[in-house]
Amino acid sequence: MTKEKDSHSLWGGRFSESTDAFVQAFTASVQFDQRMYRQDIQGSIAHATMLGEVGVLTQDEVKQIVSGLESIRDDIEAGRFEWSVELEDVHMNIEAALTQRIGPVGKKLHTGRSRNDQVATDIRLYLRDAIDHIAGELRRLMEALINKAEAEADTIMPGFTHLQTAQPVTFGHHLLAWNEMLRRDYGRLMDCRKRVNVMPLGAAALAGTTFPIDRTITARLLGFDAPAENSLDAVSDRDFAIEFCAFASLLLTHLSRFSEELVLWTSAQFNFIHLPDRFCTGSSIMPQKKNPDVPELVRGKTGRVNGHLISLLTLMKSQPLAYNKDNQEDKEPLFDAVDTVEGCLRAFADMMPAVEPNKAAMREAALRGYSTATDLADYLVRKGMPFRDAHEVVGKSVAYALEQGKDLSELKLEELQQFSDTIGEDVFDVLTLEGSVNARNHFGGTAPAQVREAAQRARQWLISLD
């Protein structure tokens, strides 16, 4: 038998000629799926242990298999393992190495399973590990936002609609708005984890196996909540990977919005915040430049993750049951989505504690945009004026203030009273920036007292996750 035919001895009994060299390389996945080696070995150890408990393998055979797999894992982690494209994927590379090390007993490992349920199990184990790491980075970012929000509960900045100055808010309130987005993302991630944590192993190729396996044993050993109910579904669907990419797209959409604001705020036109040099880069030609490359790149990576979601949706949309080779294309989008999410979250979690607001610039910007105009309208309504009439009075007052080059709070009482004699001396209690934010002292409002309470609630929620 030729060397090429030997490389496929794990499945080549039915074939009379070797696989074309190009086809061999074209269909191989070991270049990228080798990153699942830990999960593959973990699943194989659990499978062998279960086979031993039900009597399909002897305890001595189980011991040999487990020892051999552990030695392979050690060699991979030490960089001593040679991966072979001829052996197609991570599963066959490890199984071939096992047989080479321990002899014919290694060939018994695949009893009662298929690469179909093996790869589905590996992906779920891999994604579960990734989700747990991502959840930790999400919590780290939320903690940074909460701490910063509490510290900046009194820092006034303009709130915007249509990117036009609307009403004064506090910087702390704005940061907690970001935190609420991430909190929903965290919930979506944890919901996804529940559906990831179902075990396909034991479904074999598509119909189960004739061997007396006990899937509950394997599920327990691997930390799954339960075995998958249906063998056809277990090996053929990748909706859990699609769901993760949907989470990733929403998360990156939120981080992209954060990034857009950070990019604007670092500009000379806003000058709202300072980003430390370690999170920025310079220009090769303009020595004065300090570019916010970290948020810009995170903003750009959103399109990349959105593309992975579309790739996986398209991959699955026309597949008949059960497993198809198409599903080899599920890994690279998923792996890259995981890597991208982990990198973006790490960058933000490292960066946000170092963001410092330019309080003077924020305050001056809030004063420029007549952000307390709504407070004046509310004041008139509380005095008995219909809102539409109050709206007109305030509009005329703002137009006058624009002509004078003054903020509403800088106008004299008699200047304001020319538009309505309802206005009294107490109007200046609501026209100041502090008066405006303090007046919104209700649950969910921007008043500093409410921001501090909201930060405490958010911190308690984070603590409850541990």
C-alpha positions as CSV (number, residue, x, y, z in Angstrom):
1,M,0.0,0.0,0.0
2,T,1.3,3.5,-0.9
3,K,2.2,6.1,1.7
4,E,-0.7,8.2,0.5
5,K,-3.2,5.4,0.9
6,D,-1.8,4.6,4.4
7,S,-2.5,8.2,5.4
8,H,-6.2,7.4,5.0
9,S,-6.1,4.0,6.7
10,L,-8.6,5.3,9.3
11,W,-11.3,5.4,6.6
12,G,-9.9,4.2,3.3
13,G,-10.9,0.6,3.2
14,R,-13.6,1.2,0.6
15,F,-11.3,3.2,-1.7
16,S,-9.2,1.8,-4.6
17,E,-7.1,4.8,-5.3
18,S,-5.5,7.6,-3.3
19,T,-7.2,11.0,-2.9
20,D,-5.9,13.6,-5.4
21,A,-3.2,15.7,-3.7
22,F,-5.1,19.0,-4.4
23,V,-8.4,17.5,-3.1
24,Q,-6.6,16.3,0.0
25,A,-5.3,19.8,0.7
26,F,-8.6,21.4,-0.3
27,T,-10.7,19.3,2.0
28,A,-8.4,19.3,5.0
29,S,-9.2,21.3,8.1
30,V,-6.3,20.6,10.4
31,Q,-4.8,23.9,9.6
32,F,-7.5,25.7,11.6
33,D,-9.3,23.0,13.7
34,Q,-6.2,22.0,15.5
35,R,-7.0,24.8,18.0
36,M,-9.6,22.4,19.4
37,Y,-7.1,19.8,20.4
38,R,-7.8,20.2,24.1
39,Q,-11.5,19.7,23.6
40,D,-10.9,16.8,21.3
41,I,-8.7,15.0,23.8
42,Q,-11.1,15.9,26.7
43,G,-14.0,14.4,24.7
44,S,-12.0,11.3,23.8
45,I,-11.0,10.7,27.4
46,A,-14.6,11.0,28.6
47,H,-15.8,8.7,25.8
48,A,-13.2,6.0,26.6
49,T,-14.0,6.3,30.3
50,M,-17.7,5.7,29.5
51,L,-16.9,2.8,27.3
52,G,-15.0,1.3,30.2
53,E,-17.8,1.8,32.6
54,V,-20.4,0.0,30.3
55,G,-18.0,-2.8,29.6
56,V,-17.2,-2.2,26.0
57,L,-13.5,-1.5,26.9
58,T,-11.6,-3.1,29.7
59,Q,-10.2,-0.9,32.4
60,D,-6.7,-1.6,31.2
61,E,-7.6,-0.5,27.7
62,V,-9.1,2.7,29.1
63,K,-6.0,3.3,31.1
64,Q,-3.8,2.9,28.0
65,I,-6.0,5.2,25.9
66,V,-6.2,7.9,28.6
67,S,-2.4,7.8,29.2
68,G,-1.7,8.0,25.5
69,L,-4.1,10.9,25.0
70,E,-2.6,12.8,27.9
71,S,0.9,12.3,26.4
72,I,-0.3,13.6,23.1
73,R,-1.8,16.7,24.8
74,D,1.5,17.3,26.5
75,D,3.4,17.1,23.3
76,I,1.1,19.5,21.5
77,E,1.4,22.0,24.3
78,A,5.2,21.7,24.2
79,G,5.3,22.2,20.5
80,R,6.6,18.6,19.8
81,F,3.5,17.3,17.9
82,E,3.7,17.2,14.1
83,W,0.3,17.9,12.4
84,S,-0.3,16.3,9.1
85,V,-2.6,17.6,6.3
86,E,-2.8,14.1,5.0
87,L,-4.7,13.1,8.1
88,E,-7.3,15.9,7.3
89,D,-8.3,17.1,10.7
90,V,-7.6,17.4,14.4
91,H,-9.5,14.2,15.2
92,M,-7.7,11.9,12.8
93,N,-4.3,13.4,13.7
94,I,-4.8,12.7,17.3
95,E,-6.3,9.2,16.8
96,A,-3.5,8.2,14.4
97,A,-0.9,9.4,16.9
98,L,-2.6,7.5,19.7
99,T,-2.5,4.2,17.7
100,Q,1.1,4.8,16.9
101,R,1.9,5.2,20.6
102,I,-0.2,2.5,22.2
103,G,-0.8,0.1,19.3
104,P,-4.1,-1.6,18.3
105,V,-5.9,-0.5,21.5
106,G,-5.8,3.0,20.1
107,K,-8.1,1.9,17.3
108,K,-10.8,0.9,19.8
109,L,-11.3,4.5,20.9
110,H,-13.6,5.3,18.0
111,T,-16.0,2.5,19.1
112,G,-19.6,3.9,19.3
113,R,-18.9,7.3,17.9
114,S,-18.3,9.1,14.5
115,R,-16.4,12.2,13.5
116,N,-19.8,13.7,13.1
117,D,-20.7,13.7,16.7
118,Q,-17.1,14.1,17.7
119,V,-16.7,17.4,15.9
120,A,-20.0,18.7,17.1
121,T,-19.0,17.9,20.7
122,D,-15.6,19.5,20.2
123,I,-17.1,22.7,18.9
124,R,-19.5,22.9,21.8
125,L,-16.7,22.4,24.3
126,Y,-14.6,24.9,22.6
127,L,-17.4,27.5,22.4
128,R,-18.4,26.9,26.0
129,D,-14.8,27.6,27.1
130,A,-14.7,30.7,24.9
131,I,-18.0,32.0,26.3
132,D,-16.8,31.6,29.9
133,H,-13.7,33.7,29.0
134,I,-15.7,36.3,27.2
135,A,-18.1,36.6,30.1
136,G,-15.2,37.4,32.3
137,E,-14.0,40.1,30.0
138,L,-17.5,41.5,29.8
139,R,-17.7,41.7,33.6
140,R,-14.3,43.4,33.7
141,L,-15.5,46.0,31.2
142,M,-18.7,46.6,33.1
143,E,-16.9,47.0,36.4
144,A,-14.6,49.6,34.8
145,L,-17.7,51.5,33.5
146,I,-19.5,51.4,36.8
147,N,-16.4,52.6,38.7
148,K,-15.9,55.4,36.3
149,A,-19.6,56.3,36.4
150,E,-19.6,56.5,40.1
151,A,-16.5,58.7,40.1
152,E,-18.0,61.1,37.5
153,A,-21.6,61.2,38.9
154,D,-21.3,65.0,39.2
155,T,-19.5,65.7,35.9
156,I,-21.8,67.6,33.6
157,M,-21.8,67.2,29.9
158,P,-24.2,67.9,27.0
159,G,-26.6,65.1,26.1
160,F,-27.3,64.9,22.4
161,T,-30.0,64.0,20.0
162,H,-29.3,64.1,16.3
163,L,-25.7,64.9,17.5
164,Q,-27.1,68.4,18.6
165,T,-27.0,69.6,22.1
166,A,-30.3,68.5,23.8
167,Q,-30.2,68.5,27.6
168,P,-27.4,68.4,30.2
169,V,-26.6,65.0,31.6
170,T,-23.8,63.7,33.7
171,F,-20.8,61.8,32.3
172,G,-21.6,59.1,34.9
173,H,-25.1,58.7,33.5
174,H,-23.8,58.4,30.0
175,L,-21.4,55.6,31.0
176,L,-24.1,53.7,32.8
177,A,-26.1,53.8,29.5
178,W,-23.2,51.9,27.9
179,N,-23.3,49.5,30.9
180,E,-27.0,48.8,30.3
181,M,-26.2,47.7,26.7
182,L,-23.5,45.4,27.9
183,R,-25.7,44.0,30.6
184,R,-28.2,42.9,28.0
185,D,-25.4,41.5,25.9
186,Y,-24.2,39.5,28.9
187,G,-27.7,38.1,29.3
188,R,-27.8,37.0,25.7
189,L,-24.4,35.4,26.1
190,M,-25.6,33.4,29.1
191,D,-28.7,32.3,27.2
192,C,-26.5,31.2,24.4
193,R,-24.4,29.1,26.8
194,K,-27.4,27.2,27.9
195,R,-28.0,26.0,24.4
196,V,-24.4,25.4,23.7
197,N,-24.1,23.1,26.8
198,V,-25.9,20.1,25.3
199,M,-23.9,17.0,24.3
200,P,-24.0,15.5,20.8
201,L,-21.6,12.7,21.6
202,G,-23.3,9.3,21.2
203,A,-25.3,10.4,18.2
204,A,-22.5,8.8,16.1
205,A,-22.9,9.5,12.4
206,L,-26.6,10.3,12.5
207,A,-28.6,7.4,14.0
208,G,-26.9,6.5,17.2
209,T,-24.9,3.3,17.8
210,T,-25.6,-0.3,18.5
211,F,-23.1,-0.4,21.4
212,P,-24.6,-0.2,24.9
213,I,-23.3,3.4,25.6
214,D,-24.5,5.5,28.5
215,R,-24.6,9.1,27.3
216,T,-25.4,10.5,30.7
217,I,-22.0,9.3,32.0
218,T,-20.2,11.1,29.2
219,A,-22.3,14.2,29.6
220,R,-21.5,14.3,33.3
221,L,-17.8,13.8,32.7
222,L,-17.8,16.7,30.2
223,G,-19.9,19.0,32.3
224,F,-22.8,19.1,29.8
225,D,-26.3,19.8,31.2
226,A,-27.7,16.9,29.2
227,P,-27.2,14.7,26.1
228,A,-28.9,16.0,22.9
229,E,-32.3,14.4,22.5
230,N,-32.2,13.6,18.8
231,S,-29.2,12.0,17.0
232,L,-30.0,13.6,13.6
233,D,-30.3,17.1,15.1
234,A,-27.3,16.6,17.3
235,V,-24.8,16.2,14.4
236,S,-26.3,18.5,11.8
237,D,-27.3,21.8,13.3
238,R,-24.9,24.7,14.1
239,D,-27.6,27.1,15.4
240,F,-25.6,27.4,18.7
241,A,-22.7,28.8,16.7
242,I,-25.0,31.1,14.8
243,E,-26.5,32.3,18.1
244,F,-23.1,33.1,19.4
245,C,-22.3,35.1,16.3
246,A,-25.6,37.0,16.7
247,F,-24.6,37.9,20.3
248,A,-21.2,38.9,18.9
249,S,-22.7,41.1,16.3
250,L,-24.9,42.9,18.8
251,L,-22.0,43.3,21.3
252,L,-19.7,44.7,18.6
253,T,-22.5,47.0,17.4
254,H,-22.6,48.4,21.0
255,L,-18.8,48.6,21.2
256,S,-18.8,50.4,17.8
257,R,-21.2,53.0,19.2
258,F,-19.0,53.5,22.2
259,S,-16.0,53.8,19.9
260,E,-17.7,56.4,17.7
261,E,-18.3,58.6,20.7
262,L,-14.8,58.1,22.0
263,V,-13.4,59.1,18.6
264,L,-15.6,62.2,18.5
265,W,-14.8,63.1,22.1
266,T,-11.0,62.9,21.6
267,S,-11.2,65.3,18.6
268,A,-10.1,68.9,19.0
269,Q,-13.6,70.0,18.1
270,F,-15.0,68.2,21.2
271,N,-12.0,67.7,23.5
272,F,-14.2,65.9,26.0
273,I,-11.9,63.2,27.1
274,H,-8.2,62.3,27.2
275,L,-7.0,58.9,26.1
276,P,-3.5,57.8,27.4
277,D,-0.8,57.5,24.8
278,R,-0.6,53.8,25.2
279,F,-4.0,53.4,23.5
280,C,-3.2,55.7,20.6
281,T,-0.8,56.0,17.6
282,G,0.8,58.8,15.7
283,S,1.0,59.8,12.1
284,S,4.0,59.0,9.8
285,I,3.8,62.5,8.3
286,M,2.0,64.8,10.7
287,P,4.0,65.0,14.0
288,Q,1.2,66.6,16.0
289,K,-1.3,63.8,15.4
290,K,-2.5,61.5,18.2
291,N,-5.0,59.0,16.7
292,P,-7.6,57.0,18.7
293,D,-6.7,53.8,16.8
294,V,-8.1,51.4,19.4
295,P,-11.7,52.6,19.3
296,E,-11.4,53.1,15.5
297,L,-10.3,49.5,15.0
298,V,-13.0,48.1,17.3
299,R,-15.5,50.1,15.2
300,G,-14.1,48.6,12.1
301,K,-14.1,45.0,13.4
302,T,-17.9,45.2,13.7
303,G,-18.3,44.6,10.0
304,R,-16.1,41.6,10.2
305,V,-18.2,40.0,12.9
306,N,-21.4,40.8,11.1
307,G,-20.0,39.1,8.1
308,H,-19.3,35.9,10.1
309,L,-23.0,35.9,11.2
310,I,-24.2,36.1,7.6
311,S,-21.7,33.4,6.6
312,L,-23.0,30.9,9.1
313,L,-26.6,31.7,8.4
314,T,-26.0,31.2,4.7
315,L,-24.0,28.0,5.4
316,M,-27.0,26.4,7.2
317,K,-29.9,27.7,5.2
318,S,-30.2,24.9,2.6
319,Q,-28.6,21.9,4.3
320,P,-30.6,18.7,4.4
321,L,-30.3,16.5,7.5
322,A,-27.9,15.2,8.7
323,Y,-24.2,16.1,8.5
324,N,-22.7,17.6,5.3
325,K,-19.2,18.6,4.4
326,D,-20.4,22.2,4.2
327,N,-20.2,22.2,8.0
328,Q,-16.4,22.2,7.8
329,E,-16.9,25.9,6.9
330,D,-18.4,26.6,10.3
331,K,-15.2,26.8,12.2
332,E,-13.2,29.6,10.7
333,P,-16.0,32.2,11.0
334,L,-16.7,31.0,14.5
335,F,-13.1,31.0,15.6
336,D,-12.5,34.5,14.2
337,A,-15.6,35.8,15.8
338,V,-14.4,34.5,19.1
339,D,-10.9,36.0,18.7
340,T,-12.3,39.3,17.6
341,V,-14.8,39.6,20.5
342,E,-12.1,38.6,23.0
343,G,-9.6,41.2,21.6
344,C,-12.2,44.0,21.5
345,L,-13.4,43.4,25.0
346,R,-9.8,43.2,26.3
347,A,-8.9,46.5,24.6
348,F,-12.0,48.3,26.1
349,A,-11.6,46.7,29.5
350,D,-8.0,47.9,29.7
351,M,-8.7,51.3,28.2
352,M,-11.8,52.5,30.0
353,P,-10.3,52.9,33.5
354,A,-7.7,55.2,31.9
355,V,-10.2,57.5,30.2
356,E,-10.2,60.9,31.8
357,P,-12.9,63.5,31.1
358,N,-12.1,67.1,30.4
359,K,-14.7,68.5,32.8
360,A,-14.2,72.1,31.8
361,A,-14.7,71.4,28.1
362,M,-17.8,69.3,28.8
363,R,-19.3,72.0,30.9
364,E,-18.6,74.7,28.4
365,A,-20.2,72.6,25.6
366,A,-23.3,72.1,27.7
367,L,-23.6,75.8,28.2
368,R,-23.2,76.6,24.5
369,G,-26.2,74.6,23.3
370,Y,-29.0,76.1,25.4
371,S,-29.4,72.7,27.0
372,T,-31.6,74.0,29.8
373,A,-34.3,75.2,27.4
374,T,-36.6,72.2,28.2
375,D,-36.2,73.1,31.9
376,L,-37.5,76.5,31.2
377,A,-40.5,75.1,29.4
378,D,-41.2,72.6,32.3
379,Y,-40.9,75.6,34.7
380,L,-43.6,77.5,32.8
381,V,-45.9,74.4,32.6
382,R,-45.6,74.0,36.4
383,K,-46.7,77.6,36.6
384,G,-49.9,76.7,34.7
385,M,-49.0,77.5,31.1
386,P,-50.0,74.9,28.5
387,F,-46.9,73.1,27.1
388,R,-47.4,74.3,23.5
389,D,-47.5,77.9,24.7
390,A,-44.4,77.3,26.9
391,H,-42.6,75.8,23.9
392,E,-43.2,79.0,21.9
393,V,-42.1,81.2,24.8
394,V,-38.9,79.3,25.2
395,G,-38.2,79.3,21.5
396,K,-38.4,83.1,21.4
397,S,-36.2,83.3,24.5
398,V,-33.5,81.1,22.8
399,A,-33.7,83.2,19.7
400,Y,-33.1,86.3,21.7
401,A,-30.3,84.8,23.7
402,L,-28.6,83.8,20.4
403,E,-28.8,87.4,19.3
404,Q,-27.2,88.5,22.5
405,G,-24.6,85.8,22.5
406,K,-25.6,84.6,25.9
407,D,-26.8,81.4,27.6
408,L,-30.4,81.4,29.0
409,S,-29.0,81.5,32.5
410,E,-27.0,84.6,31.7
411,L,-30.1,86.6,30.7
412,K,-31.5,89.1,33.2
413,L,-34.9,88.5,34.7
414,E,-36.5,91.4,32.8
415,E,-35.1,90.1,29.6
416,L,-36.8,86.8,30.1
417,Q,-40.0,88.4,31.3
418,Q,-40.5,90.2,28.0
419,F,-41.6,86.8,26.6
420,S,-43.8,85.9,29.6
421,D,-44.6,87.7,32.8
422,T,-45.1,84.2,34.4
423,I,-41.4,84.0,34.8
424,G,-40.2,84.8,38.2
425,E,-36.9,85.1,40.1
426,D,-37.0,81.4,40.9
427,V,-36.4,80.6,37.2
428,F,-32.7,80.7,37.8
429,D,-32.9,77.6,40.0
430,V,-33.7,75.6,36.9
431,L,-31.7,77.4,34.3
432,T,-28.3,76.4,35.7
433,L,-26.7,73.1,34.6
434,E,-26.6,71.8,38.1
435,G,-30.2,72.7,38.6
436,S,-31.2,70.9,35.4
437,V,-29.5,67.6,36.2
438,N,-30.5,67.7,39.9
439,A,-34.1,68.2,38.9
440,R,-34.2,64.8,37.2
441,N,-34.0,63.1,40.5
442,H,-36.0,59.9,39.8
443,F,-35.3,56.3,39.0
444,G,-33.3,56.2,35.8
445,G,-32.7,59.9,35.8
446,T,-29.4,61.8,35.4
447,A,-29.3,63.4,38.8
448,P,-26.0,62.7,40.5
449,A,-27.8,61.0,43.5
450,Q,-29.6,58.7,41.0
451,V,-26.4,58.0,39.1
452,R,-24.7,56.9,42.4
453,E,-27.6,54.7,43.3
454,A,-27.7,53.2,39.8
455,A,-24.0,52.5,40.0
456,Q,-24.4,50.7,43.3
457,R,-27.2,48.6,41.9
458,A,-25.1,47.7,38.9
459,R,-22.2,46.7,41.1
460,Q,-24.4,44.5,43.2
461,W,-25.7,42.8,40.1
462,L,-22.1,42.1,39.0
463,I,-21.3,40.7,42.4
464,S,-24.3,38.4,42.2
465,L,-22.8,36.8,39.1
466,D,-19.8,35.4,41.1
